[in-house]
Amino acid sequence: MRKLLFIAVLVPLVLAGGWFYFHQRTLPAYGPLYREYAYISNGKSNTVTVIDLRTFQPVRTLPVGSEPTGVAANPKRNEIYVVNSGSSNVSVIDAELNKVVATIGVFGHPFFIDVSPDGRRAYVANSGSANVSVLDLDRRMAVATLRVGESPGLARVSPDGSTVVVSNRADNSVSIIDTARLAVRSAINICIHPEDIAILPDSTKAFVSCSGSGQVASIDIKNDKLLALLDVGKSPISLALKPDGGELVAFNFEAGSISIIETSPNEVSGSYVTGTQPTRGVVSLDNSRLYISNFGSNNIAVYDIDLGKVIAYLPVGTRPDALALSQNQNYLLVLDSASGDLAVIQKRQPRKLEPSEYSLLTIIPVGMQPNQIVVKSFRATKILDGR
């Protein structure tokens, strides 16, 4: 079945792109203790696939809870956290051993998890319970449950770790949590069906996409007040912030476009058609390229931020969704939610007669309905099993 799936994906890529091949890979000379893995939650397989990004080979398939969705990496220790929506718990993966080492119970229907910058706490919005679970990652247990609005979708920690912003989808509000006191300090009514959240690097503002009203809300999270409602396209379901914080991108699913927001003046500088049903995006660390998954057209749009236009369309598998970049930024990882695989796109200096700086390096089967992906790189403390 996987072979047939691979052929079904490969043939249209050859026909559409006109240039598809697996060239001999020249991978970087990694040290013996360097590790870099991609962790992928497979919602219908109840597993996490672990892929070694030094070799682009799957190394583990880990059973987790029921219906895994959100995945997050700890910035200070070699651990990965997987939210299991169906079983209402969080699986803890030791990234050095690549095994599940603990399970932490939360409340009904969690979807995403975010980790504090110091790596000591995590926050899980429980959409079926109207609360947020606060996890102590040292003790691997829940230490607080905070009541928020109805159907919270996401709890996002500010870069300075002082604030958590929660999008409450059913009552069109956000809850602001003070992390020092572990208390909700305010609730702010914003726009219809708030979903994704992006917080500026200086932790002064949060931006929230509202898919029901075609808007993005700008919120002052130092003074807890709504600053502006910005009209974008229809059904903005996710956001991507440039690493420098100067611009924010809203992905307008039903409009087939993106909207660029200037974060300082709270202004929409323009909207651009990028493909059918854009779902998510990721910006390169040098702030130059935006990669957009077009869920409805089975491709990735490469948007040049300086030029302000799409410079390439890259065919991938069926229903591309979540994206991630490798540590060196040379590999774009694309989860194909319907075909159950990971497309790896390489960015390089084009050689003679090559039409593009991008090429499809490989397609790796994962599990059924892959949802989220996170990349973790680190130096191992010891070598295990020759890895």
Steps between C-alpha positions, in 0.01 A plus 500: 500500500782738589673419170184579304460822699857600423450436127173693505681799647814465288334491157317835525814656641694392194231623263432829678852596590678360197809451713496247778781279611670362804850631471782356703478673832799680638409541863692714748780340701322464832697426814444163673288653776285728286133404479217655301159340491156585369206385714166453324166431670280257305143570605336185367788263578544602865874521442789740462746445215862597572712587197877544513569824310867410458404212268129565427408155625226407749656360817203441731124472503388569855154403632351791693146582612182521294477757218832682545493857373735770631874443541754727672871482580655610827754779429716409802495122517482213256129430533200508267136534611206354309139596571255211466158649434304175521650377827541844663864465595851600400775255405858592595769377260867482595669626182832328576336160544207572267257326730195606700609543861190650665132584450335802662123521532318820406132575426258453212609525137834680510646589162819703540779549751748783551815496715640789701837646392671361812375150415343443840129537427257417224148625435223294343166647393227241560231584245241266649542623856535880468825498693878501468723238663832626633766229497812488714749337263756433773252290696302391190164584651216752476532763773208731417178514302386847397146577389487695172237556230302246301679263261855628548703406196852613579702626797808694380785600734664840448877500423578651841296227668286740701169464315288232337237599244208261446264512201144408602329399180142462622463834681713721272748603765853459624607427857824650632686290757761637740759221525657624825168481685354218289178695470281637223537877531259607223265394222469714187223478241650515153364360171309193380653155548854583612753232417873545450721729712833671428690705760769755415859425606491787753183352657303826467229394255305192404325452168205261473342374178119489497378263231133588546532872428796521262702703748818502705487655846795698638520488880721690744596223744680733739181697565249235393303695244388462142691736271354431157293266287665459161297382200678229302361230269229242558570236767847588630578174679867541587779753541876512437722765652830607348785425743577873527137566597450776245238328289231242557334279238137387519400196292152556359375148433183572305639806319803314365723783612736631765484839669815680615466698824748763615514428872616837631227723349240218495438536128428255219752585229355269236333172410626259235353195329729204568306181426193299588421480873827616657517354848835565663837656441851532635751784456872441459726628777650764271148648447529458122271209407152395597392142426124445469315168495212513252268234636266508202755502218752249637798728477725735691523867402836668551442868570796738478439754777732765358351475149145466633399217268488122456813382320432126484236233544627162618277192453483271802257232624128520571361768734825659625458659840760541777850622409841520665852595401812306587754657734723612210194635310594300190215248524128575508292226661139474380236278659253366244195435714298293252779291345663432836854598415772757547634684195857630538589796279862602465614858453843533341704686242365381163744316277533538125173439310300475822190720488469577869680527829239260642459128438299221656758290681284213623157395625487302824189303602384577853165416662136572431392865514824663608416818690802680637877499471781634715877488447743446787879525464752442778828341601442161654657417835587150381484287188225240499461213253751657266278804451 
